[in-house]
Amino acid sequence: MTPDQQALVSATVGVLKEHGVALTTHFYRRMFEHNPELKNVFNMGNQQNGKQQMALALAVLAYAEHIADPSVLLPAVTKIGHKHVSLDIRPEHYAIVGRHLLASIGEVLGAAATPELLDAWAAAYGELAALMSGLENGLYRDAVAQTGGWTGWRPFTVKRKVMESAEITSFYLYPTDGGAVADFQPGQYVSLRLFLPELNLFQPRQYSLSCAPNGEYYRISVKREAGAPQHPDGMISNRLHAFVQEGDVLELAAPAGDFALDTRKQTPVVLVSGGVGQTPLLSMLEHLVATGSPREIVWVHGSRNPEVHAFREPVAQLAERHANVQRHIFYDAPAPEQLGQGHYQGIVDLQKLDGGSQLPEAEYYLCGPVPFIRKQVQDLQALGVPRAAIHFEEFGPATLSL
């Protein structure tokens, strides 16, 4: 890009702040009208609730704000790249998206979208597409380079379906072809694709791997979502609960995601989760225990009550068997006999932990709903924990910038 083009893109920051969501809403509507096949790639639940439009608006704004030095966006670009690889996004898709994005800029801005501005945004998008494609090609190469690795969609058989609580069920997935299963980093996820008759579409969803790497199978642990059964939110999760049985075949993409346990370190680990957010942290916990890690491990989990608290007994058993594992549980409304001995009432509050919550040089891994993550990050920073030591996973399109 030329300096003049960078200046033109930077000049649109104010417009993007005010009308970014309107632009991205128009973009998605336009793209799905002209390329309806892409509805099979995008989460239509996030289209209906507006999360995807907001996430894209924030991403476009951030790119415009840092057009002179996009390298500062590398963490966000990496996260998006992992998501794209999990959805089998290929370079040719960028041409389709770019065409509709530039057309949408022209249609939304009207007379303000001069030929010079559109040329500047075309150049900006071209550089971004090249950056993303290059990063994703590297992730695809890494995926197939390891034993059992693959790209695209691969069939897996549900060999076990286990109810973990009143709301959460685990699915044990083995390669249908009988081949090896690729290892993954504890904390990563897989994308799963199902055909939804209600929408007449294939729909992908990401589910954290809730077991340690084992070379034989993947385990996902899925929460049944309450609410209107026809709402796209929860359609895949609820279909897994209601219709998918042992022996059925599901399509999976290879493990992906940049939220992962740093296995190179020997410092203490604090795993903090809310609800089904414990799933990627379970993978981390199981890995640390299975590999005999000497690291001090603190498990902190918040749940409404014991009935919906999945993996309660397995985690308790790990804490009993391993002296380096502490366990702390928060319930919204516990029975009086459930209080004490590592059990607390209310939402997760690290300052309430028996024996304190501060561990020198600890790494903190957080997962749960957005308000939960925001509170934990703020509390940890108030306690003096360096931001670099706090890692979090936000389910769904990324909207947090903490």
C-alpha positions as CSV (number, residue, x, y, z in Angstrom):
1,M,0.0,0.0,0.0
2,T,1.1,3.5,-0.7
3,P,1.2,6.1,2.1
4,D,-1.7,7.9,0.5
5,Q,-3.8,4.7,0.5
6,Q,-2.9,4.1,4.2
7,A,-4.1,7.6,5.0
8,L,-7.4,7.0,3.1
9,V,-8.0,3.8,5.1
10,S,-7.1,5.5,8.4
11,A,-9.6,8.3,7.6
12,T,-12.4,5.8,7.6
13,V,-11.9,4.9,11.3
14,G,-14.6,7.3,12.5
15,V,-17.1,6.0,10.0
16,L,-16.3,2.4,11.0
17,K,-16.8,3.2,14.7
18,E,-20.2,4.7,14.0
19,H,-21.5,2.4,11.2
20,G,-19.2,-0.7,11.3
21,V,-22.0,-3.1,12.3
22,A,-24.3,-1.7,9.6
23,L,-21.5,-2.3,7.1
24,T,-20.8,-5.9,8.2
25,T,-24.6,-6.7,8.4
26,H,-25.0,-5.5,4.8
27,F,-21.9,-7.4,3.8
28,Y,-23.1,-10.8,5.2
29,R,-26.6,-10.3,3.7
30,R,-25.1,-9.5,0.3
31,M,-22.6,-12.4,0.4
32,F,-25.2,-15.0,1.4
33,E,-27.6,-13.7,-1.3
34,H,-25.0,-14.1,-4.1
35,N,-23.1,-17.1,-2.6
36,P,-25.6,-19.0,-0.5
37,E,-23.3,-22.1,-0.5
38,L,-21.3,-20.2,2.2
39,K,-24.1,-20.6,4.6
40,N,-22.8,-24.1,5.1
41,V,-19.5,-22.6,6.3
42,F,-20.7,-19.9,8.7
43,N,-22.5,-20.3,12.0
44,M,-26.0,-19.1,11.2
45,G,-26.7,-18.9,14.9
46,N,-24.1,-16.2,15.3
47,Q,-25.6,-14.5,12.2
48,Q,-29.0,-14.4,13.8
49,N,-27.8,-13.1,17.2
50,G,-25.5,-10.5,15.7
51,K,-22.3,-11.8,17.2
52,Q,-20.6,-12.5,13.9
53,Q,-21.4,-9.0,12.5
54,M,-20.1,-7.4,15.7
55,A,-16.9,-9.5,15.6
56,L,-16.2,-8.6,12.0
57,A,-16.9,-4.9,12.6
58,L,-14.4,-4.9,15.4
59,A,-11.8,-6.7,13.3
60,V,-12.2,-4.3,10.3
61,L,-12.0,-1.3,12.7
62,A,-8.8,-2.7,14.3
63,Y,-7.2,-3.3,10.9
64,A,-8.0,0.3,9.8
65,E,-6.6,1.7,13.1
66,H,-3.4,-0.2,12.7
67,I,-3.0,-0.1,8.9
68,A,0.5,1.4,9.2
69,D,1.7,-1.5,11.3
70,P,-0.6,-4.5,11.2
71,S,2.0,-6.6,13.0
72,V,0.4,-5.5,16.3
73,L,-2.6,-7.5,15.4
74,L,-0.7,-10.7,15.0
75,P,-2.3,-12.4,18.1
76,A,-5.8,-11.6,16.8
77,V,-4.9,-12.7,13.3
78,T,-3.5,-16.0,14.6
79,K,-6.7,-16.7,16.5
80,I,-8.8,-16.0,13.4
81,G,-6.4,-18.1,11.3
82,H,-6.9,-21.1,13.6
83,K,-10.7,-20.7,13.4
84,H,-10.5,-20.5,9.6
85,V,-8.4,-23.7,9.3
86,S,-10.9,-25.5,11.6
87,L,-13.6,-24.5,9.1
88,D,-11.6,-25.5,6.0
89,I,-11.4,-22.0,4.7
90,R,-9.2,-21.9,1.6
91,P,-7.5,-19.0,-0.3
92,E,-10.2,-19.0,-3.0
93,H,-12.7,-18.0,-0.3
94,Y,-10.9,-14.7,0.2
95,A,-11.6,-13.6,-3.3
96,I,-15.4,-14.1,-2.7
97,V,-15.3,-12.3,0.6
98,G,-13.2,-9.4,-0.8
99,R,-15.6,-8.9,-3.7
100,H,-18.6,-8.6,-1.4
101,L,-16.8,-6.5,1.2
102,L,-15.6,-3.9,-1.3
103,A,-19.1,-3.8,-2.9
104,S,-20.6,-3.4,0.5
105,I,-18.3,-0.4,1.3
106,G,-19.4,1.2,-1.9
107,E,-23.1,0.5,-1.3
108,V,-23.1,1.6,2.4
109,L,-21.0,4.7,2.1
110,G,-22.5,5.9,-1.2
111,A,-20.9,9.0,-2.6
112,A,-18.3,9.0,0.1
113,A,-16.9,5.8,-1.4
114,T,-14.7,7.5,-4.0
115,P,-12.7,5.3,-6.5
116,E,-9.6,6.3,-4.6
117,L,-11.0,5.0,-1.3
118,L,-12.2,1.8,-2.8
119,D,-8.8,1.3,-4.4
120,A,-7.2,1.9,-1.0
121,W,-9.4,-0.7,0.7
122,A,-8.8,-3.1,-2.1
123,A,-5.1,-2.8,-1.5
124,A,-5.6,-3.1,2.2
125,Y,-7.8,-6.2,1.9
126,G,-5.3,-7.8,-0.6
127,E,-2.5,-7.5,1.9
128,L,-4.7,-8.9,4.7
129,A,-5.8,-11.8,2.6
130,A,-2.2,-12.6,1.7
131,L,-1.2,-12.5,5.4
132,M,-4.1,-14.7,6.5
133,S,-3.7,-17.2,3.6
134,G,0.0,-17.5,4.4
135,L,-0.6,-18.1,8.1
136,E,-3.3,-20.6,7.3
137,N,-1.3,-22.5,4.8
138,G,1.3,-23.0,7.5
139,L,-1.3,-24.4,9.9
140,Y,-2.6,-26.8,7.2
141,R,1.0,-28.0,6.6
142,D,1.6,-28.5,10.3
143,A,-1.7,-30.5,10.6
144,V,-0.8,-33.0,7.9
145,A,2.9,-33.2,8.9
146,Q,2.1,-35.1,12.2
147,T,1.0,-38.7,12.5
148,G,-2.7,-39.0,12.0
149,G,-3.0,-35.5,10.8
150,W,-5.4,-34.3,8.0
151,T,-7.1,-31.3,6.5
152,G,-10.8,-30.9,5.5
153,W,-13.5,-33.0,7.1
154,R,-12.8,-36.6,8.4
155,P,-15.4,-39.1,9.6
156,F,-15.3,-40.1,13.3
157,T,-17.5,-42.7,15.0
158,V,-19.2,-42.1,18.3
159,K,-18.1,-45.1,20.3
160,R,-19.3,-43.8,23.7
161,K,-21.9,-41.3,24.8
162,V,-21.7,-40.5,28.5
163,M,-24.0,-38.2,30.5
164,E,-21.7,-36.2,32.8
165,S,-24.4,-34.0,34.5
166,A,-28.0,-32.9,34.0
167,E,-26.8,-30.7,31.2
168,I,-23.5,-32.0,29.8
169,T,-22.9,-35.1,27.8
170,S,-19.5,-36.4,26.5
171,F,-19.0,-38.0,23.1
172,Y,-15.9,-40.2,22.6
173,L,-14.9,-40.0,18.9
174,Y,-12.7,-42.5,17.1
175,P,-11.5,-42.3,13.5
176,T,-14.0,-44.3,11.3
177,D,-11.2,-45.2,8.9
178,G,-9.3,-46.9,11.7
179,G,-6.3,-44.7,11.3
180,A,-4.2,-42.8,13.8
181,V,-5.6,-39.8,15.6
182,A,-3.5,-36.6,15.6
183,D,-2.2,-35.2,18.9
184,F,-3.2,-31.8,19.9
185,Q,-2.2,-29.1,22.4
186,P,-4.3,-29.3,25.7
187,G,-6.9,-26.5,25.4
188,Q,-7.5,-26.7,21.7
189,Y,-10.8,-27.5,20.0
190,V,-12.2,-29.4,17.0
191,S,-14.8,-28.3,14.5
192,L,-17.7,-30.6,14.0
193,R,-20.1,-30.5,11.1
194,L,-23.7,-31.7,11.1
195,F,-26.6,-31.4,8.6
196,L,-29.5,-29.5,10.1
197,P,-32.8,-30.4,8.5
198,E,-34.4,-27.3,10.1
199,L,-32.1,-25.0,8.1
200,N,-31.4,-27.4,5.2
201,L,-27.7,-26.6,5.7
202,F,-24.6,-28.1,7.1
203,Q,-23.5,-26.2,10.2
204,P,-20.1,-26.2,11.8
205,R,-19.5,-25.7,15.5
206,Q,-16.3,-25.7,17.6
207,Y,-16.1,-27.8,20.7
208,S,-13.1,-27.9,23.1
209,L,-11.4,-31.2,23.5
210,S,-12.1,-32.2,27.1
211,C,-9.5,-35.0,27.4
212,A,-5.7,-35.1,27.3
213,P,-4.1,-36.2,24.1
214,N,-4.0,-40.0,24.0
215,G,-3.5,-41.1,20.4
216,E,-6.8,-43.1,20.3
217,Y,-9.8,-40.8,20.4
218,Y,-11.1,-37.3,21.0
219,R,-13.6,-36.4,23.6
220,I,-16.0,-33.4,23.4
221,S,-18.3,-32.5,26.3
222,V,-21.4,-30.7,25.1
223,K,-23.9,-28.6,27.0
224,R,-27.6,-28.9,26.1
225,E,-28.9,-25.4,25.5
226,A,-32.3,-24.4,26.9
227,G,-34.7,-22.1,25.0
228,A,-36.7,-22.2,21.8
229,P,-35.7,-25.4,20.0
230,Q,-35.8,-23.8,16.6
231,H,-33.4,-21.0,17.5
232,P,-30.0,-21.5,15.8
233,D,-28.2,-21.0,19.0
234,G,-27.7,-24.5,20.5
235,M,-29.1,-26.3,17.4
236,I,-26.0,-28.4,17.0
237,S,-25.5,-29.0,20.7
238,N,-29.1,-30.0,21.2
239,R,-29.1,-32.3,18.2
240,L,-26.0,-34.0,19.5
241,H,-27.9,-34.6,22.7
242,A,-31.2,-35.7,21.2
243,F,-30.3,-37.5,18.0
244,V,-26.7,-38.6,17.9
245,Q,-26.1,-42.0,19.4
246,E,-23.3,-44.5,19.8
247,G,-22.3,-45.9,16.4
248,D,-23.2,-42.7,14.5
249,V,-20.6,-41.0,12.3
250,L,-19.7,-37.3,12.6
251,E,-17.4,-35.1,10.5
252,L,-14.5,-33.4,12.2
253,A,-11.8,-31.0,11.2
254,A,-8.3,-31.3,12.7
255,P,-7.6,-29.8,16.2
256,A,-7.0,-26.1,16.1
257,G,-6.9,-23.1,18.4
258,D,-4.3,-20.8,20.0
259,F,-5.6,-21.2,23.6
260,A,-3.3,-23.9,24.8
261,L,-1.3,-24.9,27.9
262,D,2.3,-23.9,27.7
263,T,3.9,-27.2,28.4
264,R,7.4,-25.8,28.3
265,K,7.0,-24.0,31.6
266,Q,7.3,-25.5,35.1
267,T,5.6,-22.6,36.9
268,P,2.3,-23.1,38.8
269,V,-0.9,-23.3,36.8
270,V,-4.3,-21.9,37.9
271,L,-7.3,-23.2,35.9
272,V,-10.4,-21.0,36.3
273,S,-13.7,-21.9,34.7
274,G,-17.4,-21.3,34.7
275,G,-20.0,-23.8,33.6
276,V,-19.1,-25.7,30.4
277,G,-16.0,-23.5,30.1
278,Q,-14.2,-26.2,32.1
279,T,-13.8,-28.4,29.0
280,P,-10.5,-27.1,27.6
281,L,-9.1,-26.8,31.1
282,L,-10.0,-30.4,31.8
283,S,-7.7,-31.3,28.9
284,M,-4.9,-29.3,30.5
285,L,-5.5,-30.8,34.0
286,E,-5.6,-34.4,32.6
287,H,-2.5,-33.8,30.6
288,L,-0.5,-32.4,33.6
289,V,-1.5,-35.3,35.8
290,A,-1.0,-38.0,33.1
291,T,2.5,-36.7,32.3
292,G,3.5,-36.6,36.0
293,S,4.0,-32.9,36.0
294,P,5.4,-31.5,39.3
295,R,3.8,-28.1,38.6
296,E,1.5,-26.9,41.3
297,I,-2.1,-27.0,39.9
298,V,-5.1,-25.0,41.2
299,W,-8.5,-26.0,39.8
300,V,-11.2,-23.3,40.3
301,H,-14.7,-24.0,38.9
302,G,-18.1,-22.2,39.2
303,S,-21.4,-24.0,38.6
304,R,-25.0,-23.3,39.5
305,N,-25.4,-26.4,41.6
306,P,-24.1,-30.0,41.9
307,E,-26.7,-31.4,39.6
308,V,-25.3,-29.4,36.6
309,H,-21.7,-29.7,37.7
310,A,-20.0,-32.1,35.2
311,F,-16.8,-34.0,36.0
312,R,-17.3,-33.3,39.7
313,E,-16.1,-36.7,40.9
314,P,-13.3,-37.3,38.4
315,V,-11.7,-33.9,39.4
316,A,-12.2,-34.6,43.1
317,Q,-10.4,-37.9,42.7
318,L,-7.5,-36.3,40.9
319,A,-7.2,-33.8,43.7
320,E,-7.2,-36.6,46.3
321,R,-4.6,-38.7,44.5
322,H,-2.2,-35.9,43.6
323,A,-0.7,-33.7,46.3
324,N,0.1,-30.9,43.8
325,V,-3.6,-30.5,42.7
326,Q,-5.9,-28.2,44.7
327,R,-9.6,-28.0,44.0
328,H,-12.0,-25.1,44.7
329,I,-15.7,-25.1,43.8
330,F,-18.2,-22.3,43.8
331,Y,-22.0,-22.9,43.7
332,D,-24.7,-20.3,43.3
333,A,-26.9,-21.9,45.9
334,P,-25.1,-24.8,47.8
335,A,-26.7,-26.7,50.6
336,P,-25.2,-25.8,54.0
337,E,-23.4,-29.1,54.2
338,Q,-21.6,-28.4,50.9
339,L,-19.8,-25.3,52.2
340,G,-16.2,-25.5,53.5
341,Q,-13.4,-27.8,52.5
342,G,-12.9,-26.1,49.2
343,H,-16.5,-25.2,48.5
344,Y,-17.9,-21.7,48.4
345,Q,-21.2,-19.9,47.8
346,G,-21.6,-17.4,45.0
347,I,-19.7,-16.6,41.8
348,V,-16.0,-17.5,41.4
349,D,-14.0,-15.1,43.5
350,L,-10.3,-15.9,43.7
351,Q,-9.8,-13.8,46.8
352,K,-12.0,-16.2,48.8
353,L,-9.9,-19.3,48.2
354,D,-8.7,-21.2,51.3
355,G,-5.1,-20.4,51.6
356,G,-5.2,-17.5,49.2
357,S,-5.1,-17.3,45.4
358,Q,-1.7,-15.9,44.7
359,L,1.0,-18.2,43.4
360,P,4.3,-16.7,42.5
361,E,4.9,-16.8,38.7
362,A,1.7,-18.7,38.1
363,E,0.0,-18.9,34.7
364,Y,-3.7,-18.4,34.7
365,Y,-6.0,-20.0,32.2
366,L,-9.7,-18.8,32.1
367,C,-12.7,-20.1,30.2
368,G,-16.4,-19.3,30.5
369,P,-19.0,-16.8,29.5
370,V,-17.8,-13.3,28.5
371,P,-18.9,-11.6,31.7
372,F,-17.1,-14.3,33.7
373,I,-13.9,-13.9,31.8
374,R,-14.0,-10.1,32.1
375,K,-14.5,-10.3,35.9
376,Q,-11.7,-12.8,36.4
377,V,-9.2,-10.8,34.3
378,Q,-10.1,-7.6,36.1
379,D,-9.8,-9.3,39.5
380,L,-6.5,-10.9,38.7
381,Q,-5.0,-7.6,37.4
382,A,-6.2,-5.9,40.6
383,L,-4.4,-8.6,42.6
384,G,-1.2,-7.7,40.7
385,V,-1.1,-10.6,38.2
386,P,0.7,-9.5,35.0
387,R,-1.5,-9.4,32.0
388,A,0.9,-11.6,30.1
389,A,0.3,-14.4,32.6
390,I,-3.5,-14.4,32.0
391,H,-4.8,-16.5,29.1
392,F,-8.5,-16.9,28.2
393,E,-10.7,-18.5,25.7
394,E,-14.0,-16.9,24.6
395,F,-16.5,-19.3,23.1
396,G,-18.0,-17.9,19.8
397,P,-16.8,-14.9,17.7
398,A,-14.1,-12.9,19.6
399,T,-15.4,-9.7,21.0
400,L,-13.1,-9.2,24.1
401,S,-10.0,-7.1,24.0
402,L,-8.8,-7.1,27.6
